[in-house]
Every structure is written in structure tokens, then in C-alpha cells.
């Protein structure tokens, strides 16, 4: 028996802002929401439906009172499906991301960005699942 990754939960100050940003980044849709949390996921896998095989995880944004204080211990790595890395980075910056300095040397094949609340993520080059 094994487990599979189905959900990534992200604490935040404003679930609405982050869910809009990540829906645009990943082409996800809102699947569930209440006053304190918003869950987004692939439009191909409606909430509550079971699908065999690989299923992209949902992201749940939960409102918390405290702000982000240190570098993330876990971050998301994404890659583009239909553009070059530099084009995707420009698109993400236009959506509200910003460059993040986490000690890069400049020789990395990835670009480190932060979402509107400062959560770091990387845009990979050349790795396609």
C-alpha cells in the first residue's frame, strides 16, 4: 500500500488574493471556498470526484493571523507547458510574482520567484513531467 499526494495547504493572510494568483499560474479553478479557506484544483478533476491514475494535487489556502517570517521550508516547483522559461517568468511577474533572493549563485537552471504574499517558488527549465 502507498499514499499519493492530493493536497498542498498554504497558510496565508488573504486566501482570495493567493487563490486568484495560483489559479492564473496553474490554470486551476476554485473548487471549494468558505470564509477562511479556498481550495483550487484542475478543472479536469472536479472536487469530490475520484479519478484513477495521476491527479494533480489541489491547493488549499487557509487564512491565518500570523505573517510569513522566514524562507519556506517547502516550496512549489513549476515548469511551463507551452513557453520558454523566460516567457513564463515574465507572465508570472505580470500576474504579481516578484523575484526572490534565497541565496542563488546565478548558475541555477531555475528562477526563484515569490507569490503576492512572499511564498517562494521556482520556475524550472527543461524538466517536463
DSSP file (Angstrom, degrees, kcal/mol; ACC not computed):
  #  RESIDUE AA STRUCTURE BP1 BP2  ACC     N-H-->O    O-->H-N    N-H-->O    O-->H-N    TCO  KAPPA ALPHA  PHI   PSI    X-CA   Y-CA   Z-CA
    1    1 A X              0   0    0      0, 0.0     2,-0.3     0, 0.0     0, 0.0   0.000 360.0 360.0 360.0 140.8    0.0    0.0    0.0
    2    2 A X        -     0   0    0      2,-0.0     2,-0.3     0, 0.0     0, 0.0  -0.856 360.0-126.5-133.7 171.0    1.2    3.5   -0.8
    3    3 A X        -     0   0    0     -2,-0.3     2,-0.4     0, 0.0     0, 0.0  -0.763  16.2-147.1-112.1 162.5   -0.1    7.0   -0.4
    4    4 A X        -     0   0    0     -2,-0.3     2,-0.4    50,-0.0    50,-0.0  -0.983  24.5-108.6-131.4 148.4   -0.4    9.7   -3.0
    5    5 A X        +     0   0    0     -2,-0.4    50,-0.2     1,-0.2     3,-0.1  -0.595  46.3 157.2 -73.1 122.3   -0.1   13.5   -2.7
    6    6 A X        +     0   0    0     -2,-0.4    52,-2.6     1,-0.3     2,-0.3   0.613  57.0  25.1-120.9 -22.0   -3.6   15.0   -3.1
    7    7 A X  E     -a   58   0A   0     50,-0.3     2,-0.5     2,-0.0    -1,-0.3  -0.998  49.1-160.3-151.5 141.2   -3.4   18.4   -1.4
    8    8 A X  E     -a   59   0A   0     50,-2.4    52,-2.6    -2,-0.3     2,-0.4  -0.993  19.4-153.5-120.1 123.3   -1.0   21.1   -0.5
    9    9 A X  E     -a   60   0A   0     -2,-0.5     2,-0.5    50,-0.2    52,-0.2  -0.829   8.7-168.4-101.6 134.0   -2.1   23.5    2.2
   10   10 A X  E     -a   61   0A   0     50,-3.3    52,-2.3    -2,-0.4     2,-0.2  -0.977  14.6-141.0-126.2 119.3   -0.7   27.1    2.3
   11   11 A X  E     +a   62   0A   0     -2,-0.5     2,-0.3    50,-0.2    52,-0.2  -0.552  37.5 156.5 -74.0 142.5   -1.2   29.4    5.3
   12   12 A X  E     -a   63   0A   0     50,-2.5    52,-2.4    -2,-0.2     3,-0.2  -0.975  52.4-122.1-159.7 168.2   -1.8   33.0    4.2
   13   13 A X  S    S+     0   0    0     -2,-0.3     2,-0.4     1,-0.2    -1,-0.1   0.803 105.6  27.4 -84.7 -33.9   -3.3   36.4    5.1
   14   14 A X     >  -     0   0    0      1,-0.1     4,-2.0    48,-0.1     3,-0.3  -0.797  59.3-176.6-136.7  91.8   -5.7   36.6    2.1
   15   15 A X  H  > S+     0   0    0     -2,-0.4     4,-2.6    -3,-0.2     5,-0.2   0.826  85.5  58.2 -57.0 -33.2   -6.9   33.4    0.5
   16   16 A X  H  > S+     0   0    0      2,-0.2     4,-2.1     1,-0.2    -1,-0.2   0.932 107.3  45.8 -64.9 -45.0   -8.8   35.2   -2.2
   17   17 A X  H  > S+     0   0    0     -3,-0.3     4,-2.2     1,-0.2    -2,-0.2   0.945 117.2  43.3 -63.3 -48.8   -5.6   37.0   -3.5
   18   18 A X  H  X S+     0   0    0     -4,-2.0     4,-2.7     1,-0.2     5,-0.2   0.879 112.0  52.8 -69.0 -36.3   -3.5   33.9   -3.4
   19   19 A X  H  X S+     0   0    0     -4,-2.6     4,-2.3    -5,-0.2    -1,-0.2   0.909 110.1  48.7 -66.4 -39.3   -6.2   31.7   -5.0
   20   20 A X  H  X S+     0   0    0     -4,-2.1     4,-2.0    -5,-0.2    -2,-0.2   0.937 113.3  48.0 -61.8 -45.8   -6.6   34.1   -7.9
   21   21 A X  H  X S+     0   0    0     -4,-2.2     4,-2.2     1,-0.2    -2,-0.2   0.956 115.5  42.5 -59.4 -52.9   -2.9   34.3   -8.4
   22   22 A X  H  X S+     0   0    0     -4,-2.7     4,-2.6     1,-0.2     6,-0.4   0.803 109.5  57.8 -70.8 -28.9   -2.4   30.5   -8.4
   23   23 A X  H  X>S+     0   0    0     -4,-2.3     4,-1.3    -5,-0.2     5,-1.2   0.926 110.9  44.3 -61.3 -42.9   -5.5   29.8  -10.5
   24   24 A X  H  <5S+     0   0    0     -4,-2.0    -2,-0.2    -5,-0.2    -1,-0.2   0.889 114.8  48.8 -68.5 -38.9   -3.9   32.1  -13.2
   25   25 A X  H  <5S+     0   0    0     -4,-2.2    -2,-0.2     1,-0.2    -1,-0.2   0.940 125.6  25.9 -63.9 -47.8   -0.5   30.4  -12.8
   26   26 A X  H  <5S-     0   0    0     -4,-2.6    -1,-0.2    -5,-0.1    -2,-0.2   0.408 102.3-116.9-102.0   0.4   -1.7   26.8  -13.0
   27   27 A X  T  <5 +     0   0    0     -4,-1.3    16,-0.6    -5,-0.2    -3,-0.2   0.909  66.3 149.2  58.4  43.0   -4.9   27.2  -15.0
   28   28 A X  E   < -B   42   0A   0     -5,-1.2     2,-0.3    -6,-0.4    14,-0.2  -0.497  37.3-141.5 -96.9 169.9   -6.8   25.9  -12.0
   29   29 A X  E     -B   41   0A   0     12,-2.8    12,-2.4    -2,-0.2     2,-0.3  -0.918  29.8 -93.4-128.9 157.5  -10.4   26.8  -10.8
   30   30 A X  E     +B   40   0A   0     -2,-0.3    10,-0.3    10,-0.2     3,-0.1  -0.573  40.8 174.5 -69.5 128.6  -11.9   27.3   -7.4
   31   31 A X  E     +     0   0A   0      8,-3.3     2,-0.3     1,-0.4     9,-0.2   0.677  64.0   2.1-107.8 -26.4  -13.3   24.0   -6.2
   32   32 A X  E     +B   39   0A   0      7,-1.7     7,-3.3     2,-0.0    -1,-0.4  -0.973  64.1 173.1-160.3 145.5  -14.4   24.9   -2.7
   33   33 A X  E     +B   38   0A   0     -2,-0.3     2,-0.2     5,-0.2     5,-0.2  -0.993   8.3 163.0-156.1 150.2  -14.5   28.0   -0.5
   34   34 A X        -     0   0    0      3,-2.6    -2,-0.0    -2,-0.3     0, 0.0  -0.770  61.2 -71.3-144.2-165.9  -15.7   29.4    2.8
   35   35 A X  S    S+     0   0    0     -2,-0.2     3,-0.1     1,-0.2     0, 0.0   0.782 129.3  27.6 -64.9 -26.8  -14.8   32.5    4.9
   36   36 A X  S    S+     0   0    0      1,-0.2    27,-3.2   -21,-0.1     2,-0.3   0.628 120.4  37.9-112.9 -17.5  -11.4   31.1    5.9
   37   37 A X  E     - C   0  62A   0     25,-0.2    -3,-2.6     2,-0.0     2,-0.4  -0.980  49.3-167.7-140.4 149.7  -10.2   28.7    3.2
   38   38 A X  E     -BC  33  61A   0     23,-1.8    23,-3.0    -2,-0.3     2,-0.5  -0.996  10.7-159.4-134.4 130.4  -10.3   28.4   -0.6
   39   39 A X  E     -BC  32  60A   0     -7,-3.3    -8,-3.3    -2,-0.4    -7,-1.7  -0.939  10.7-174.5-111.5 130.1   -9.4   25.2   -2.5
   40   40 A X  E     +BC  30  59A   0     19,-2.9    19,-2.3    -2,-0.5     2,-0.3  -0.877  11.6 153.5-120.4 155.0   -8.3   25.3   -6.1
   41   41 A X  E     -B   29   0A   0    -12,-2.4   -12,-2.8    -2,-0.3    17,-0.1  -0.964  47.5 -51.0-164.6 179.4   -7.6   22.5   -8.5
   42   42 A X  E >   -B   28   0A   0     -2,-0.3     3,-1.5    14,-0.3   -14,-0.2  -0.351  39.9-136.4 -61.9 135.8   -7.5   21.3  -12.1
   43   43 A X  T 3  S+     0   0    0    -16,-0.6     3,-0.2     1,-0.3    -1,-0.2   0.687 104.2  65.0 -66.8 -14.9  -10.7   21.9  -14.0
   44   44 A X  T 3  S+     0   0    0      1,-0.2     2,-0.4     2,-0.0    -1,-0.3   0.581 101.7  49.6 -82.5 -10.0  -10.3   18.3  -15.3
   45   45 A X  S <  S-     0   0    0     -3,-1.5    -1,-0.2     6,-0.0     3,-0.1  -0.763  83.5-152.4-130.1  85.8  -10.8   16.8  -11.8
   46   46 A X    >   -     0   0    0     -2,-0.4     3,-2.0    -3,-0.2    -3,-0.1  -0.235  34.8 -88.8 -59.7 146.0  -13.9   18.3  -10.1
   47   47 A X  T 3  S+     0   0    0      1,-0.3    -1,-0.1    -6,-0.1     3,-0.1  -0.246 113.3  20.5 -54.3 135.8  -13.9   18.4   -6.3
   48   48 A X  T 3  S+     0   0    0      1,-0.3     2,-0.3    -3,-0.1    -1,-0.3   0.371  96.6 117.5  86.1  -5.6  -15.2   15.2   -4.8
   49   49 A X    <   -     0   0    0     -3,-2.0     2,-0.5    -4,-0.1    -1,-0.3  -0.728  57.4-138.4 -95.7 145.7  -14.7   13.1   -7.9
   50   50 A X        -     0   0    0     -2,-0.3     2,-0.4    -3,-0.1    -4,-0.1  -0.882  21.6-179.4-103.6 132.3  -12.3   10.1   -7.9
   51   51 A X        -     0   0    0     -2,-0.5     2,-0.1     2,-0.1    -6,-0.0  -0.998  22.6-130.2-132.5 130.8  -10.1    9.6  -10.9
   52   52 A X  S    S+     0   0    0     -2,-0.4     2,-0.1     2,-0.0    -2,-0.0  -0.409  71.9  25.7 -74.8 155.2   -7.7    6.7  -11.3
   53   53 A X  S    S-     0   0    0     -2,-0.1    -2,-0.1     2,-0.1     2,-0.1  -0.357 112.7  -8.1  88.1-170.5   -4.1    7.5  -12.3
   54   54 A X        -     0   0    0     -2,-0.1     2,-0.4     1,-0.0    -2,-0.0  -0.380  62.5-176.8 -65.2 132.4   -2.1   10.6  -11.8
   55   55 A X        -     0   0    0    -50,-0.2     2,-0.1    -2,-0.1     3,-0.1  -0.998  28.8-119.0-129.4 127.0   -4.2   13.5  -10.4
   56   56 A X        -     0   0    0     -2,-0.4   -14,-0.3     1,-0.1   -11,-0.0  -0.412  38.8-108.8 -63.9 140.5   -2.7   17.0   -9.9
   57   57 A X        -     0   0    0    -16,-0.1   -50,-0.3     1,-0.1     2,-0.2  -0.325  27.0-123.0 -68.5 151.7   -2.9   18.0   -6.2
   58   58 A X  E     -a    7   0A   0    -52,-2.6   -50,-2.4   -17,-0.1     2,-0.5  -0.564  18.6-134.3 -84.0 158.5   -5.3   20.7   -5.1
   59   59 A X  E     -aC   8  40A   0    -19,-2.3   -19,-2.9   -52,-0.2     2,-0.5  -0.970  15.7-163.0-113.2 130.9   -4.0   23.8   -3.3
   60   60 A X  E     -aC   9  39A   0    -52,-2.6   -50,-3.3    -2,-0.5     2,-0.6  -0.968   3.6-157.6-116.3 125.3   -5.8   25.0   -0.2
   61   61 A X  E     -aC  10  38A   0    -23,-3.0   -23,-1.8    -2,-0.5     2,-0.5  -0.900  12.3-168.5-103.6 119.1   -5.2   28.5    1.1
   62   62 A X  E     -aC  11  37A   0    -52,-2.3   -50,-2.5    -2,-0.6     2,-0.2  -0.925  21.5-123.2-115.1 128.2   -6.1   28.9    4.7
   63   63 A X  E     +a   12   0A   0    -27,-3.2     2,-0.3    -2,-0.5   -50,-0.2  -0.490  34.9 175.8 -68.7 130.6   -6.3   32.3    6.5
   64   64 A X        -     0   0    0    -52,-2.4     0, 0.0    -2,-0.2     0, 0.0  -0.959  33.8-131.4-132.3 153.4   -4.0   32.6    9.5
   65   65 A X  S    S+     0   0    0     -2,-0.3     2,-0.2     2,-0.1    -1,-0.1   0.813  83.9  75.8 -76.6 -28.9   -3.4   35.6   11.7
   66   66 A X  S    S-     0   0    0      1,-0.1    -2,-0.2   -54,-0.1     2,-0.1  -0.556  76.6-129.4 -87.6 149.3    0.4   35.5   11.7
   67   67 A X        -     0   0    0     -2,-0.2     2,-0.3     1,-0.1    -1,-0.1  -0.385  35.4 -82.6 -88.1 169.7    2.5   36.6    8.7
   68   68 A X        +     0   0    0     49,-0.2    -1,-0.1     1,-0.1     3,-0.1  -0.566  47.6 173.8 -71.5 131.6    5.3   34.8    6.9
   69   69 A X        +     0   0    0     -2,-0.3     2,-0.3     1,-0.2    -1,-0.1   0.698  54.4  21.9-115.0 -27.3    8.5   35.3    8.9
   70   70 A X  S    S-     0   0    0      1,-0.1    -1,-0.2     0, 0.0     3,-0.1  -0.830  93.6 -66.4-137.5 172.6   11.2   33.1    7.2
   71   71 A X        -     0   0    0     -2,-0.3    48,-0.1     1,-0.1    -1,-0.1  -0.308  64.7 -95.8 -58.6 142.4   12.1   31.3    4.0
   72   72 A X        -     0   0    0      1,-0.1    -1,-0.1    -3,-0.0     3,-0.1  -0.312  21.6-153.0 -58.8 140.9    9.7   28.5    3.1
   73   73 A X  S    S+     0   0    0      1,-0.2     2,-0.4    -3,-0.1    -1,-0.1   0.693  89.6  31.9 -85.3 -22.5   10.9   25.0    4.2
   74   74 A X  S    S+     0   0    0     46,-0.0     2,-0.3     2,-0.0    -1,-0.2  -0.994  76.2 175.5-130.5 138.5    8.8   23.6    1.4
   75   75 A X        -     0   0    0     -2,-0.4     2,-0.3    -3,-0.1    46,-0.2  -0.944  30.2-106.9-139.6 164.3    8.2   25.3   -1.9
   76   76 A X  E     -d  121   0B   0     44,-0.7    46,-2.3    -2,-0.3     2,-0.5  -0.701  22.1-155.9 -89.6 141.2    6.5   24.6   -5.2
   77   77 A X  E     +d  122   0B   0     -2,-0.3     2,-0.3    44,-0.2    46,-0.2  -0.979  19.5 178.2-112.2 129.3    8.5   23.9   -8.4
   78   78 A X  E     -d  123   0B   0     44,-3.1    46,-3.4    -2,-0.5     2,-0.3  -0.881  12.1-164.6-125.6 159.2    6.6   24.6  -11.6
   79   79 A X        -     0   0    0     -2,-0.3    46,-0.1    44,-0.2     2,-0.1  -0.986  29.4-100.6-141.3 156.5    7.5   24.4  -15.3
   80   80 A X        -     0   0    0     44,-0.5     5,-0.1    -2,-0.3    46,-0.1  -0.379  17.6-160.1 -75.2 149.1    5.9   25.8  -18.4
   81   81 A X  S    S+     0   0    0     -2,-0.1    -1,-0.1     3,-0.1     3,-0.0   0.654  88.4  10.8 -98.8 -20.0    3.8   23.6  -20.6
   82   82 A X  S    S+     0   0    0      2,-0.1     2,-0.3     1,-0.0    -1,-0.0   0.197 116.0  55.0-149.3  21.7    3.9   25.8  -23.8
   83   83 A X  S    S-     0   0    0      2,-0.0    -3,-0.1     3,-0.0     2,-0.1  -0.937  81.6 -89.5-148.2 169.6    6.5   28.6  -23.5
   84   84 A X     >  -     0   0    0     -2,-0.3     4,-2.3     1,-0.1     3,-0.2  -0.451  44.2-107.7 -78.1 158.9   10.2   29.1  -22.8
   85   85 A X  H  > S+     0   0    0      1,-0.2     4,-2.7     2,-0.2     5,-0.2   0.905 118.4  51.1 -55.5 -46.6   11.2   29.7  -19.2
   86   86 A X  H  > S+     0   0    0      1,-0.2     4,-2.0     2,-0.2    -1,-0.2   0.867 109.9  50.4 -64.2 -35.2   11.9   33.4  -19.6
   87   87 A X  H  > S+     0   0    0     -3,-0.2     4,-2.2     2,-0.2    -1,-0.2   0.909 111.6  48.3 -65.5 -41.7    8.5   34.0  -21.2
   88   88 A X  H  X S+     0   0    0     -4,-2.3     4,-2.6     2,-0.2    -2,-0.2   0.902 109.0  52.8 -66.5 -40.9    6.8   32.2  -18.3
   89   89 A X  H  X S+     0   0    0     -4,-2.7     4,-2.5     1,-0.2    -1,-0.2   0.926 109.5  49.4 -60.4 -44.2    8.8   34.2  -15.8
   90   90 A X  H  X S+     0   0    0     -4,-2.0     4,-2.3     1,-0.2    -1,-0.2   0.916 110.8  50.3 -60.1 -42.9    7.6   37.4  -17.5
   91   91 A X  H  X S+     0   0    0     -4,-2.2     4,-1.3     1,-0.2    -2,-0.2   0.918 111.5  47.8 -61.6 -43.6    4.0   36.2  -17.4
   92   92 A X  H  X>S+     0   0    0     -4,-2.6     5,-2.5     1,-0.2     4,-0.6   0.878 109.8  52.0 -67.7 -37.7    4.2   35.3  -13.7
   93   93 A X  H ><5S+     0   0    0     -4,-2.5     3,-1.0     1,-0.2    -1,-0.2   0.905 108.0  52.4 -62.7 -40.5    5.8   38.7  -12.9
   94   94 A X  H 3<5S+     0   0    0     -4,-2.3    -1,-0.2     1,-0.2    -2,-0.2   0.803 105.4  55.9 -64.0 -28.8    2.9   40.3  -14.7
   95   95 A X  H 3<5S-     0   0    0     -4,-1.3    -1,-0.2    -5,-0.2    -2,-0.2   0.613 134.4 -85.0 -78.7 -12.6    0.4   38.3  -12.6
   96   96 A X  T <<5S+     0   0    0     -3,-1.0    -3,-0.2    -4,-0.6    -2,-0.1   0.421  84.6 131.9 123.8  -0.3    2.0   39.7   -9.4
   97   97 A X      < -     0   0    0     -5,-2.5     2,-0.3    -6,-0.1    -1,-0.3  -0.307  36.4-159.1 -71.6 165.7    5.0   37.5   -8.6
   98   98 A X  E     -E  114   0B   0     16,-1.9    16,-2.5    17,-0.1     2,-0.1  -0.976  27.5 -91.4-142.1 157.2    8.4   39.0   -7.8
   99   99 A X  E     -E  113   0B   0     -2,-0.3     2,-0.4    14,-0.2    14,-0.3  -0.418  41.5-154.0 -65.7 143.7   11.9   37.8   -7.9
  100  100 A X        -     0   0    0     12,-2.0     2,-0.8    21,-0.1    12,-0.2  -0.982   8.3-145.6-125.6 132.3   13.1   36.3   -4.6
  101  101 A X        +     0   0    0     -2,-0.4    12,-0.0     1,-0.1    -2,-0.0  -0.859  31.4 156.2 -98.0 110.5   16.7   36.1   -3.3
  102  102 A X  S    S-     0   0    0     -2,-0.8    -1,-0.1   -31,-0.0   -31,-0.0  -0.006  79.1 -72.3-120.9  26.6   17.2   32.9   -1.4
  103  103 A X  S    S+     0   0    0      1,-0.2    -2,-0.1     2,-0.0     0, 0.0   0.722  72.7 171.5  93.7  23.5   21.0   32.7   -1.9
  104  104 A X        -     0   0    0      1,-0.1    -1,-0.2     2,-0.1    -3,-0.0  -0.257  29.5-148.5 -63.5 154.2   21.2   31.8   -5.5
  105  105 A X        -     0   0    0      0, 0.0    -1,-0.1     0, 0.0    -2,-0.0   0.633  40.0-112.2 -95.7 -18.0   24.6   31.8   -7.2
  106  106 A X  S    S+     0   0    0      0, 0.0    -2,-0.1     0, 0.0     0, 0.0   0.251 101.9  89.3 100.8 -10.9   23.4   32.8  -10.6
  107  107 A X        +     0   0    0      2,-0.0    -3,-0.0     0, 0.0     0, 0.0   0.407  58.9 118.8 -96.4   0.9   24.3   29.4  -12.1
  108  108 A X        -     0   0    0      1,-0.1    -4,-0.0     2,-0.1     0, 0.0  -0.275  62.2-141.9 -69.2 152.7   21.0   27.8  -11.4
  109  109 A X  S    S+     0   0    0     16,-0.1     2,-0.3     2,-0.0    16,-0.1   0.443  83.7  67.7 -89.8  -1.7   18.8   26.4  -14.2
  110  110 A X  S    S-     0   0    0     14,-0.2     2,-0.5    12,-0.0    14,-0.2  -0.749  75.2-133.6-115.0 163.7   15.7   27.7  -12.3
  111  111 A X  E     - F   0 123B   0     12,-1.9    12,-2.7    -2,-0.3     2,-0.6  -0.978  18.1-141.4-117.2 128.1   14.3   31.1  -11.4
  112  112 A X  E     + F   0 122B   0     -2,-0.5   -12,-2.0    10,-0.2     2,-0.2  -0.800  29.0 167.5 -94.2 125.2   13.2   31.7   -7.9
  113  113 A X  E     -EF  99 121B   0      8,-3.1     8,-2.7    -2,-0.6     2,-0.4  -0.759  25.2-136.2-123.9 171.3   10.1   33.9   -7.5
  114  114 A X  E     -EF  98 120B   0    -16,-2.5   -16,-1.9     6,-0.3     6,-0.2  -0.985  18.1-126.4-129.6 144.5    7.7   34.7   -4.7
  115  115 A X    >   -     0   0    0      4,-2.1     3,-2.5    -2,-0.4   -97,-0.1  -0.167  50.1 -77.9 -76.7 179.7    3.9   34.9   -4.9
  116  116 A X  T 3  S+     0   0    0      1,-0.3    -1,-0.1     2,-0.1   -98,-0.0   0.692 134.5  46.5 -58.0 -18.8    2.0   38.0   -3.7
  117  117 A X  T 3  S-     0   0    0      2,-0.1    -1,-0.3   -99,-0.0   -49,-0.2   0.298 123.7-100.1-104.5   9.2    2.4   37.0   -0.1
  118  118 A X    <   +     0   0    0     -3,-2.5     2,-0.5     1,-0.3    -2,-0.1   0.553  68.6 150.4  90.8   7.8    6.1   36.2   -0.4
  119  119 A X        -     0   0    0    -48,-0.1    -4,-2.1     1,-0.1    -1,-0.3  -0.647  44.4-127.7 -76.2 121.5    5.9   32.4   -0.6
  120  120 A X  E     + F   0 114B   0     -2,-0.5   -44,-0.7    -6,-0.2     2,-0.3  -0.375  35.2 165.4 -72.8 145.8    8.9   31.3   -2.7
  121  121 A X  E     -dF  76 113B   0     -8,-2.7    -8,-3.1   -46,-0.2     2,-0.4  -0.966  25.8-128.6-150.5 160.3    8.5   29.0   -5.7
  122  122 A X  E     -dF  77 112B   0    -46,-2.3   -44,-3.1    -2,-0.3     2,-0.7  -0.900   2.3-146.5-117.8 142.2   10.8   28.0   -8.6
  123  123 A X  E     -dF  78 111B   0    -12,-2.7   -12,-1.9    -2,-0.4   -44,-0.2  -0.931  29.2-148.6-102.9 113.0   10.2   28.1  -12.4
  124  124 A X        -     0   0    0    -46,-3.4   -44,-0.5    -2,-0.7     2,-0.5  -0.377   1.9-139.3 -82.6 158.7   12.2   25.2  -13.8
  125  125 A X  S    S-     0   0    0    -16,-0.1     3,-0.1   -46,-0.1   -41,-0.1  -0.979  75.6  -5.5-118.0 127.3   13.9   25.0  -17.2
  126  126 A X  S    S+     0   0    0     -2,-0.5     2,-0.7     1,-0.2    -1,-0.1   0.367  93.2 114.0  82.8  -5.8   13.8   21.9  -19.3
  127  127 A X        +     0   0    0      2,-0.0     2,-0.5     0, 0.0    -1,-0.2  -0.890  37.3 175.4-104.8 116.0   12.1   19.4  -16.9
  128  128 A X              0   0    0     -2,-0.7   -47,-0.1     1,-0.1   -48,-0.0  -0.975 360.0 360.0-120.7 126.6    8.7   18.3  -18.1
  129  129 A X              0   0    0     -2,-0.5    -1,-0.1   -50,-0.1    -2,-0.0   0.511 360.0 360.0 -67.1 360.0    6.7   15.6  -16.3
